[in-house]
Amino acid sequence: MKSFKTNFIYCQENARAMKKLALLAIILILASTKLVWADEKFDNVVHVEDEEMKILIGLNKTYKPGEAIRVDFFITNKQSRVVSEIDIRLDVYYLGKKVFTYSHPSWREYTKGREVHIYYETNLPAITLPGTYTLKFYFSPEGQKPKSGETVIEVVPTESWYATVALIFLAFFTLALIITVHRERIGEFYFNLSIGQRFVLLAIIFLIGAALLLAGGAESFANNLAVITYFCLVVGVANLLFEETEVVGKVEDRTREGLCFLVVGTLILLSENLPRTAAVPFTIIGIVFILNRYIILELKLLRNYYLSLSILQRCALISSPFIVSSTLILAIGYTGIADKLIALTYATLTIGIINLVYEKRLKISEKDREVISIISIGALSYFIGGLSLWIPTIFAVIGVALILREEKF
């Protein structure tokens, strides 16, 4: 009898244990089902988790230009302290360069164990370049340490994308052709305008460009260009008012125009939303206008000195700023950039030595050898140094410019 009671109690305890295990299994199955549902809904899932918070980011791996892109966030607070705000930032990189950024605070009550679902949705610009994009997410919860995660997506071109790009190139080609054919009339019209009218004209051109970018779906770039348009318009109107005074004759036009470009560049630098690189062309143009006479004289002297050198000497002259820059950058600690500049230096010197060896054997004019050398420097530096595609492009543009200006030599 005693043995029967003992076995009965043992079976009851086993039954309770089995119920607990079954309940735990059901909970695990439901949790895994929820996680699997999230993973199946999105083919690109990023998990960000620490002892304070668990964040699941869901999106797709492949998109098309002009297509809607949606990013879902499933956020669960693990701490007992309620989080009322999380600052979320997204940085998008293409070929190593930041091309887009978005930040927005999320005001909600993130209580312990409760999953909160939020999302961000936008349309890719119709002119989005195809390729791989890196998405970096940053989360700054109130009272907690920052968290981050990243993933990559692919943008695949479509037939409409090729048509859009072809139309854009055709428009730019037509515009360049019109400017080339009527450059004397355009130059005469431009220089007959006052400084204020020139900046108003520049603002109108930027405004048309912003409208075209907005039509192509590049809303972020269109907004940035619209802000620069506003800066040019403000400077232009200020000049129009200044030109009505008697003081205007005491300042040289070129100097005043250069100062105006510097003012626009400064306003761009002071603006938090605009990229700092947008101020570079305005700054360079401003300095060139201010130092106009001196720069023209120096450029003539430098051009005469450059033309008196052999191809090898020209390559050595071109490589000198590269090696100096690499030394300074290496001293600062940017080894990667310094290595690429050194590779560019060796590529330039290699092309120069090849010219020295074959300049008497090849029946090619010095002008043609220089063009071939300039283009070869860019191509060689790209293959041996892993440089950005912009480097050979710049050398190719210089080579084409030398071909087009051949009759002036």
Secondary structure in CASP SS format (residue, H / E / C, confidence):
PFRMAT SS
TARGET T0000
AUTHOR 0000-0000-0000
METHOD secondary structure of the structure
MODEL  1
M C 1.00
K H 1.00
S H 1.00
F H 1.00
K H 1.00
T H 1.00
N H 1.00
F H 1.00
I H 1.00
Y H 1.00
C H 1.00
Q H 1.00
E H 1.00
N H 1.00
A H 1.00
R H 1.00
A H 1.00
M H 1.00
K H 1.00
K H 1.00
L H 1.00
A H 1.00
L H 1.00
L H 1.00
A H 1.00
I H 1.00
I H 1.00
L H 1.00
I H 1.00
L H 1.00
A H 1.00
S H 1.00
T H 1.00
K H 1.00
L H 1.00
V H 1.00
W H 1.00
A H 1.00
D H 1.00
E H 1.00
K H 1.00
F C 1.00
D C 1.00
N E 1.00
V E 1.00
V E 1.00
H E 1.00
V E 1.00
E E 1.00
D C 1.00
E C 1.00
E C 1.00
M E 1.00
K E 1.00
I E 1.00
L E 1.00
I E 1.00
G E 1.00
L E 1.00
N C 1.00
K C 1.00
T E 1.00
Y E 1.00
K C 1.00
P C 1.00
G C 1.00
E C 1.00
A E 1.00
I E 1.00
R E 1.00
V E 1.00
D E 1.00
F E 1.00
F E 1.00
I E 1.00
T E 1.00
N E 1.00
K C 1.00
Q C 1.00
S C 1.00
R C 1.00
V C 1.00
V E 1.00
S E 1.00
E E 1.00
I E 1.00
D E 1.00
I E 1.00
R E 1.00
L E 1.00
D E 1.00
V E 1.00
Y E 1.00
Y E 1.00
L C 1.00
G C 1.00
K E 1.00
K E 1.00
V E 1.00
F E 1.00
T E 1.00
Y E 1.00
S E 1.00
H E 1.00
P E 1.00
S E 1.00
W E 1.00
R E 1.00
E E 1.00
Y E 1.00
T C 1.00
K E 1.00
G C 1.00
R C 1.00
E E 1.00
V E 1.00
H E 1.00
I E 1.00
Y E 1.00
Y E 1.00
E E 1.00
T E 1.00
N E 1.00
L C 1.00
P C 1.00
A C 1.00
I C 1.00
T C 1.00
L C 1.00
P C 1.00
G E 1.00
T E 1.00
Y E 1.00
T E 1.00
L E 1.00
K E 1.00
F E 1.00
Y E 1.00
F E 1.00
S E 1.00
P E 1.00
E C 1.00
G C 1.00
Q C 1.00
K C 1.00
P C 1.00
K E 1.00
S E 1.00
G E 1.00
E E 1.00
T E 1.00
V E 1.00
I E 1.00
E E 1.00
V E 1.00
V C 1.00
P C 1.00
T C 1.00
E H 1.00
S H 1.00
W H 1.00
Y H 1.00
A H 1.00
T H 1.00
V H 1.00
A H 1.00
L H 1.00
I H 1.00
F H 1.00
L H 1.00
A H 1.00
F H 1.00
F H 1.00
T H 1.00
L H 1.00
A H 1.00
L H 1.00
I H 1.00
I H 1.00
T H 1.00
V H 1.00
H C 1.00
R H 1.00
E H 1.00
R H 1.00
I H 1.00
G H 1.00
E H 1.00
F H 1.00
Y H 1.00
F H 1.00
N C 1.00
L C 1.00
S C 1.00
I H 1.00
G H 1.00
Q H 1.00
R H 1.00
F H 1.00
V H 1.00
L H 1.00
L H 1.00
A H 1.00
I H 1.00
I H 1.00
F H 1.00
L H 1.00
I H 1.00
G H 1.00
A H 1.00
A H 1.00
L H 1.00
L H 1.00
L H 1.00
A H 1.00
G C 1.00
G C 1.00
A C 1.00
E H 1.00
S H 1.00
F H 1.00
A H 1.00
N H 1.00
N H 1.00
L H 1.00
A H 1.00
V H 1.00
I H 1.00
T H 1.00
Y H 1.00
F H 1.00
C H 1.00
L H 1.00
V H 1.00
V H 1.00
G H 1.00
V H 1.00
A H 1.00
N H 1.00
L H 1.00
L H 1.00
F H 1.00
E C 1.00
E C 1.00
T C 1.00
E C 1.00
V H 1.00
V H 1.00
G H 1.00
K H 1.00
V C 1.00
E C 1.00
D H 1.00
R H 1.00
T H 1.00
R H 1.00
E H 1.00
G H 1.00
L H 1.00
C H 1.00
F H 1.00
L H 1.00
V H 1.00
V H 1.00
G H 1.00
T H 1.00
L H 1.00
I H 1.00
L H 1.00
L H 1.00
S C 1.00
E C 1.00
N C 1.00
L C 1.00
P C 1.00
R H 1.00
T H 1.00
A H 1.00
A H 1.00
V H 1.00
P H 1.00
F H 1.00
T H 1.00
I H 1.00
I H 1.00
G H 1.00
I H 1.00
V H 1.00
F H 1.00
I H 1.00
L C 1.00
N H 1.00
R H 1.00
Y H 1.00
I H 1.00
I H 1.00
L H 1.00
E H 1.00
L H 1.00
K H 1.00
L H 1.00
L H 1.00
R H 1.00
N H 1.00
Y H 1.00
Y H 1.00
L H 1.00
S C 1.00
L C 1.00
S C 1.00
I H 1.00
L H 1.00
Q H 1.00
R H 1.00
C H 1.00
A H 1.00
L H 1.00
I H 1.00
S H 1.00
S H 1.00
P H 1.00
F H 1.00
I H 1.00
V H 1.00
S H 1.00
S H 1.00
T H 1.00
L H 1.00
I H 1.00
L H 1.00
A H 1.00
I H 1.00
G C 1.00
Y C 1.00
T H 1.00
G H 1.00
I H 1.00
A H 1.00
D H 1.00
K H 1.00
L H 1.00
I H 1.00
A H 1.00
L H 1.00
T H 1.00
Y H 1.00
A H 1.00
T H 1.00
L H 1.00
T H 1.00
I H 1.00
G H 1.00
I H 1.00
I H 1.00
N H 1.00
L H 1.00
V H 1.00
Y H 1.00
E C 1.00
K C 1.00
R C 1.00
L C 1.00
K C 1.00
I C 1.00
S C 1.00
E H 1.00
K H 1.00
D H 1.00
R H 1.00
E H 1.00
V H 1.00
I H 1.00
S H 1.00
I H 1.00
I H 1.00
S H 1.00
I H 1.00
G H 1.00
A H 1.00
L H 1.00
S H 1.00
Y H 1.00
F H 1.00
I H 1.00
G H 1.00
G C 1.00
L C 1.00
S C 1.00
L C 1.00
W H 1.00
I H 1.00
P H 1.00
T H 1.00
I H 1.00
F H 1.00
A H 1.00
V H 1.00
I H 1.00
G H 1.00
V H 1.00
A H 1.00
L H 1.00
I H 1.00
L H 1.00
R C 1.00
E H 1.00
E H 1.00
K H 1.00
F C 1.00
END
